[in-house]
Amino acid sequence: MNTNHHLTTLPEALYTSLQVREGERAAAKACVIDMYTLMLRAGQSVFECLMSQFGNVSRILVCCGKGNNGGDGYVVGKLALEHNIDVELWQLGSSNALVGDATRARDDFLAAGGSISSPKNVVPENTDVIVDALLGTGISGDVRDFYSHVIDRINQSAASVIAVDTPSGLNTDTGAIAGNAVLADATVTFIGTKQGLVTARARAFTGQLYFAGLGVDSIFAQQNAPSALLTNHSWLDLIKKRPRDAHKGTQGSALVVGGNNGMGGAAYLASCSALRAGAGLVATLCHAESLQSIRSLLPEAMVSEADSQELARRSTWSKALCIGPGLGRDEWGKNVFSHVFNQARSHEKPMVIDADGLYWLAAEEKVEAYSTTCSPLIPERQRAF
């Protein structure tokens, strides 16, 4: 089938969990689609991914929670039964606690010949794939003990795991782990890609990430501004071809600040990368003890000690700057960060804050909103489909 509620390339736009939860209803309404149809499409997308990615599947275990994520799991279970796949379904808590569309999905599963059981201490033998439909994007605080127990059973199994919308226990806003989380081999997320699926610790838990718009993603994107953007190789096409008479003075100036005593390597690599990326002029400000090593490795850069005079001069001179590589978390790093950050903010400079720069940014008592032109970098395995 060629409808856009099936798997597609991961979009560039990222959203918060709240944006998707609140925006999906408005998008469905605009498309004249009821919410149960979205649930059916979500389950269909997960089932298609399961069948295409895990080969000859004869037995699955579906683990359902009490929310709509569990309802999606029931849809997957029903589809599996219709394809003569043996299905065991674990329901955490009473299935009578389900409400709304999840109740309807449960009833459809039972009508198709399915049965519901409580979680066991061991995943059944010969299980080919586990469907994680325990917890969705609305998780707050650490996962409760009885959920954590089932998550442990899933992670200890040799079966492949596919997660519905998100691996249970992963915070889809921050990418943090809420005490415990499912280690998925694949994750199918819906309508809008949640920013926490591609940041922080998400790489270790999502496995291969897939996207299904469920037929409403275009309208959703029109109605909601993204919270962030994924990088994309095609963006390199936007770089203008250099004119034949270009020289270093016409190709921009970049400032790299970092390289504390004994940590000059990161500042060197960032400076080298800036030159390789096309910056005409690169200045590197570092600790006095790192000067010699960086200068010897990269004579193309203008390498100086990061004293107050040079920090002020180069912050004004540069067109863009990077602060943090090898900056360190001592008093020197703190003072350098504060000086450069405030200078760049006052001049509204494009700025990348990296490594220990993020530590000092988080330590600032009062940091005003500062708009940059940067976007998160996503590992290749998260982009490939």
C-alpha positions as CSV (number, residue, x, y, z in Angstrom):
1,M,0.0,0.0,0.0
2,N,1.2,3.5,-0.7
3,T,-0.7,5.6,1.9
4,N,1.3,7.8,4.2
5,H,0.2,6.1,7.4
6,H,2.8,3.5,6.6
7,L,6.5,3.7,7.2
8,T,8.3,6.6,5.6
9,T,11.6,8.5,5.9
10,L,12.1,10.2,9.3
11,P,11.1,13.8,9.0
12,E,13.5,16.7,9.8
13,A,11.0,18.3,12.3
14,L,11.1,17.2,15.9
15,Y,8.3,17.9,18.5
16,T,7.7,17.7,22.2
17,S,5.5,14.9,23.5
18,L,2.8,17.4,24.6
19,Q,2.7,18.9,21.1
20,V,2.0,15.5,19.5
21,R,-0.5,14.4,22.1
22,E,-2.5,17.6,21.9
23,G,-1.9,18.1,18.2
24,E,-3.0,14.7,16.9
25,R,-6.6,15.3,17.8
26,A,-6.7,18.6,16.0
27,A,-5.0,17.1,13.0
28,A,-7.3,14.1,12.9
29,K,-10.3,16.4,13.1
30,A,-9.0,18.5,10.2
31,C,-8.6,15.4,8.2
32,V,-12.1,14.1,9.2
33,I,-10.5,11.0,10.8
34,D,-11.7,9.6,14.1
35,M,-9.2,8.6,16.8
36,Y,-9.9,4.9,16.6
37,T,-8.9,5.0,13.0
38,L,-5.6,6.5,14.0
39,M,-5.2,3.7,16.5
40,L,-5.8,1.1,13.8
41,R,-3.3,2.8,11.5
42,A,-0.7,2.9,14.3
43,G,-1.1,-0.8,15.0
44,Q,-1.0,-1.6,11.2
45,S,2.2,0.4,10.9
46,V,3.8,-1.5,13.8
47,F,2.7,-4.8,12.4
48,E,4.0,-4.1,8.9
49,C,7.4,-3.1,10.4
50,L,7.4,-6.3,12.5
51,M,6.8,-8.5,9.5
52,S,9.2,-6.7,7.2
53,Q,12.1,-6.4,9.7
54,F,12.0,-9.7,11.6
55,G,11.4,-12.2,8.8
56,N,9.6,-15.5,9.5
57,V,7.5,-14.7,12.6
58,S,5.4,-17.5,14.1
59,R,5.0,-16.5,17.7
60,I,4.8,-13.0,19.3
61,L,4.3,-11.6,22.8
62,V,2.4,-8.4,23.1
63,C,2.9,-6.4,26.4
64,C,0.1,-3.9,26.9
65,G,-0.3,-1.1,29.4
66,K,-3.5,0.6,30.4
67,G,-3.4,3.6,28.0
68,N,-3.7,4.2,24.2
69,N,-0.3,2.7,23.8
70,G,-1.7,-0.6,25.1
71,G,-4.6,-0.1,22.6
72,D,-2.1,0.0,19.8
73,G,-0.7,-3.3,21.1
74,Y,-4.1,-4.9,21.0
75,V,-4.4,-3.9,17.3
76,V,-1.1,-5.5,16.6
77,G,-2.2,-8.6,18.3
78,K,-5.4,-8.8,16.3
79,L,-3.5,-8.4,13.0
80,A,-1.1,-11.1,14.0
81,L,-4.0,-13.5,14.7
82,E,-5.4,-12.8,11.3
83,H,-2.1,-13.8,9.8
84,N,-2.1,-17.1,11.7
85,I,0.7,-16.0,14.1
86,D,0.5,-17.4,17.6
87,V,-0.1,-14.5,20.0
88,E,0.3,-14.3,23.8
89,L,-0.8,-10.9,25.3
90,W,0.2,-9.7,28.7
91,Q,-2.0,-7.0,30.2
92,L,-0.5,-5.0,33.1
93,G,-3.3,-4.4,35.5
94,S,-6.9,-5.4,34.8
95,S,-8.0,-5.2,31.2
96,N,-11.3,-3.7,32.6
97,A,-9.3,-0.6,33.5
98,L,-8.9,0.3,29.8
99,V,-11.0,3.2,28.5
100,G,-12.1,4.7,25.3
101,D,-10.5,3.5,22.1
102,A,-8.2,1.1,24.0
103,T,-11.3,-0.7,25.2
104,R,-12.6,-1.1,21.6
105,A,-9.2,-2.4,20.5
106,R,-9.3,-5.0,23.3
107,D,-12.7,-6.1,22.4
108,D,-11.8,-6.5,18.7
109,F,-8.7,-8.6,19.7
110,L,-10.9,-10.9,21.9
111,A,-13.5,-11.2,19.1
112,A,-10.7,-12.3,16.7
113,G,-9.9,-15.2,19.1
114,G,-7.3,-13.6,21.2
115,S,-6.9,-14.1,25.0
116,I,-5.5,-12.0,27.7
117,S,-3.1,-13.1,30.5
118,S,-1.2,-11.5,33.3
119,P,2.6,-11.1,33.0
120,K,4.8,-14.1,33.9
121,N,8.3,-14.3,35.2
122,V,9.7,-15.6,32.0
123,V,9.0,-14.7,28.3
124,P,7.4,-17.8,26.7
125,E,9.9,-20.0,24.8
126,N,10.1,-19.8,21.1
127,T,8.8,-16.2,21.1
128,D,10.1,-14.5,17.9
129,V,9.2,-10.9,18.6
130,I,8.0,-8.9,21.7
131,V,5.8,-5.9,21.1
132,D,6.4,-3.3,23.7
133,A,3.1,-1.4,24.2
134,L,3.5,-0.8,27.9
135,L,4.1,2.9,28.3
136,G,3.7,5.8,25.9
137,T,4.9,9.4,25.8
138,G,3.0,10.6,28.8
139,I,5.4,9.0,31.4
140,S,6.2,11.2,34.4
141,G,8.7,10.1,37.1
142,D,10.4,6.7,37.2
143,V,8.5,3.6,36.0
144,R,6.7,1.8,38.7
145,D,8.0,-1.5,40.1
146,F,5.5,-3.8,38.4
147,Y,6.3,-2.1,35.0
148,S,10.0,-2.3,35.7
149,H,9.7,-6.0,36.5
150,V,8.1,-6.7,33.0
151,I,10.7,-4.4,31.4
152,D,13.4,-6.6,32.9
153,R,11.7,-9.7,31.6
154,I,11.6,-8.2,28.1
155,N,15.2,-7.2,28.2
156,Q,16.4,-10.6,29.4
157,S,14.7,-12.4,26.6
158,A,16.5,-13.4,23.4
159,A,13.5,-12.4,21.3
160,S,13.6,-9.3,19.1
161,V,11.7,-6.3,20.4
162,I,9.7,-3.7,18.6
163,A,8.4,-0.6,20.5
164,V,5.1,1.1,19.9
165,D,5.8,4.9,19.5
166,T,8.6,4.8,22.1
167,P,10.5,2.2,24.2
168,S,8.7,2.1,27.5
169,G,10.6,4.1,30.1
170,L,12.3,6.5,27.7
171,N,11.5,10.1,28.3
172,T,10.4,11.3,24.8
173,D,11.2,14.9,25.6
174,T,14.7,14.5,27.0
175,G,16.0,11.1,25.9
176,A,16.6,10.3,29.6
177,I,15.7,6.9,31.1
178,A,13.0,6.9,33.8
179,G,14.6,4.4,36.0
180,N,14.3,1.5,33.6
181,A,13.5,1.2,29.9
182,V,12.9,-1.4,27.2
183,L,15.9,-2.1,24.9
184,A,14.2,-2.2,21.5
185,D,15.5,-3.4,18.2
186,A,13.1,-1.2,16.4
187,T,10.7,1.6,17.3
188,V,7.8,2.9,15.2
189,T,6.8,6.4,16.2
190,F,3.7,8.3,14.9
191,I,2.5,11.6,13.5
192,G,5.5,13.7,14.7
193,T,9.0,12.5,15.8
194,K,9.5,13.2,19.5
195,Q,12.7,15.0,20.2
196,G,13.7,12.6,23.0
197,L,13.8,9.7,20.6
198,V,17.0,11.1,19.0
199,T,18.8,12.7,21.9
200,A,20.7,11.8,25.1
201,R,20.4,8.0,25.8
202,A,17.8,7.2,23.1
203,R,20.3,5.7,20.7
204,A,20.9,2.7,23.0
205,F,17.1,2.0,23.5
206,T,15.2,2.8,20.3
207,G,17.1,0.5,17.9
208,Q,16.2,1.3,14.3
209,L,13.8,4.3,14.4
210,Y,10.8,4.3,11.9
211,F,8.2,6.9,11.3
212,A,4.5,6.5,10.4
213,G,2.5,9.7,9.7
214,L,-0.9,7.9,10.0
215,G,-2.3,10.1,7.2
216,V,-2.3,13.2,9.4
217,D,1.3,14.2,9.6
218,S,1.2,16.9,6.9
219,I,-1.7,18.7,8.6
220,F,-0.1,18.2,12.0
221,A,3.1,19.8,10.7
222,Q,1.1,22.8,9.3
223,Q,-0.5,23.3,12.7
224,N,2.5,22.9,14.9
225,A,5.9,24.6,14.8
226,P,8.8,22.1,15.5
227,S,10.7,22.3,18.7
228,A,13.9,21.4,16.9
229,L,15.2,20.0,13.6
230,L,17.2,17.0,12.6
231,T,20.2,17.6,10.4
232,N,20.0,16.2,6.8
233,H,22.7,15.5,4.3
234,S,20.7,17.5,1.7
235,W,21.3,20.7,3.7
236,L,24.9,20.6,2.3
237,D,23.4,21.4,-1.1
238,L,22.5,24.9,0.3
239,I,26.1,25.8,0.7
240,K,26.9,28.3,-2.0
241,K,29.6,27.5,-4.5
242,R,32.7,29.7,-3.8
243,P,33.4,32.3,-6.5
244,R,36.7,31.9,-8.3
245,D,38.2,35.1,-6.8
246,A,37.3,34.1,-3.2
247,H,40.0,34.3,-0.5
248,K,40.2,33.7,3.2
249,G,39.0,37.1,4.1
250,T,35.7,36.6,2.3
251,Q,34.9,33.1,3.8
252,G,34.0,34.0,7.3
253,S,35.8,33.9,10.7
254,A,35.3,31.3,13.4
255,L,36.4,31.3,17.0
256,V,37.0,28.1,19.0
257,V,37.3,28.5,22.8
258,G,38.4,25.6,25.0
259,G,41.5,23.5,25.4
260,N,42.2,23.6,29.2
261,N,45.5,22.4,30.6
262,G,45.9,18.8,29.4
263,M,42.7,18.9,27.2
264,G,43.9,20.6,24.1
265,G,42.9,17.8,21.7
266,A,39.2,18.7,21.6
267,A,39.9,22.3,20.8
268,Y,42.4,21.2,18.1
269,L,39.8,18.9,16.5
270,A,37.1,21.6,16.5
271,S,39.4,24.1,15.0
272,C,40.6,21.7,12.3
273,S,37.0,20.8,11.5
274,A,36.1,24.5,11.2
275,L,38.8,24.9,8.6
276,R,37.8,21.8,6.8
277,A,34.2,22.9,6.7
278,G,35.3,26.1,4.9
279,A,35.9,28.9,7.4
280,G,38.3,31.3,5.9
281,L,39.9,32.3,9.2
282,V,39.9,30.3,12.5
283,A,41.1,31.6,15.8
284,T,41.6,29.3,18.8
285,L,41.8,30.5,22.3
286,C,43.0,28.0,24.9
287,H,44.9,27.6,28.2
288,A,48.5,28.8,28.2
289,E,49.7,25.2,28.7
290,S,47.9,24.0,25.6
291,L,49.3,26.7,23.2
292,Q,52.4,24.8,22.0
293,S,50.6,21.5,21.2
294,I,47.8,23.1,19.3
295,R,50.0,25.4,17.4
296,S,52.3,22.6,16.3
297,L,49.4,20.5,15.1
298,L,47.5,23.3,13.4
299,P,49.6,26.1,12.1
300,E,46.7,27.3,9.9
301,A,44.8,28.5,13.0
302,M,45.6,31.7,15.0
303,V,46.2,30.1,18.4
304,S,46.4,32.4,21.4
305,E,46.0,32.3,25.2
306,A,42.4,32.8,26.4
307,D,43.1,35.9,28.5
308,S,40.4,38.6,28.9
309,Q,41.8,40.9,26.2
310,E,41.9,38.1,23.6
311,L,38.5,36.8,24.6
312,A,37.0,40.2,24.1
313,R,38.8,40.9,20.8
314,R,38.1,37.6,19.1
315,S,34.5,37.4,20.3
316,T,33.9,40.7,18.4
317,W,36.1,39.7,15.4
318,S,34.4,36.3,14.8
319,K,31.3,35.7,12.7
320,A,30.5,32.5,14.6
321,L,32.0,30.7,17.6
322,C,32.2,27.4,19.3
323,I,32.8,27.2,23.1
324,G,33.3,24.1,25.2
325,P,35.7,21.5,23.6
326,G,38.1,20.6,26.4
327,L,37.0,23.7,28.4
328,G,37.1,21.9,31.7
329,R,35.1,22.4,34.9
330,D,37.6,24.3,37.0
331,E,37.6,28.0,37.7
332,W,39.5,28.8,34.5
333,G,36.8,27.1,32.4
334,K,34.0,28.8,34.3
335,N,35.5,32.3,33.8
336,V,36.2,31.7,30.1
337,F,32.7,30.4,29.5
338,S,31.0,33.3,31.2
339,H,33.1,35.9,29.4
340,V,32.6,34.4,25.9
341,F,29.0,33.5,26.4
342,N,28.0,37.0,27.5
343,Q,30.1,38.6,24.7
344,A,28.5,36.4,22.0
345,R,25.0,36.9,23.4
346,S,25.4,40.7,23.5
347,H,26.5,40.7,19.8
348,E,23.9,38.1,18.8
349,K,26.5,35.8,17.3
350,P,25.7,32.3,16.0
351,M,27.1,30.0,18.6
352,V,27.7,26.3,19.2
353,I,28.0,25.2,22.9
354,D,29.6,21.8,23.3
355,A,31.0,19.5,25.9
356,D,31.9,21.3,29.1
357,G,30.3,24.5,27.7
358,L,27.0,22.7,28.2
359,Y,28.0,22.0,31.9
360,W,28.6,25.7,32.5
361,L,25.4,26.7,30.6
362,A,23.4,24.4,32.9
363,A,25.1,25.9,35.9
364,E,24.2,29.5,35.0
365,E,21.6,30.7,37.5
366,K,19.9,32.9,35.0
367,V,20.2,32.3,31.3
368,E,18.0,34.3,29.0
369,A,16.6,32.6,25.9
370,Y,19.2,32.7,23.2
371,S,18.4,31.8,19.7
372,T,21.0,30.0,17.6
373,T,21.0,28.6,14.1
374,C,22.2,25.2,15.2
375,S,20.4,21.9,15.1
376,P,21.1,18.5,16.8
377,L,23.3,16.1,15.0
378,I,21.8,12.7,14.6
379,P,23.8,9.5,14.1
380,E,23.5,7.8,10.7
381,R,21.8,4.7,12.2
382,Q,18.9,7.0,13.3
383,R,18.4,8.4,9.8
384,A,18.8,5.3,7.7
385,F,15.7,3.4,6.6
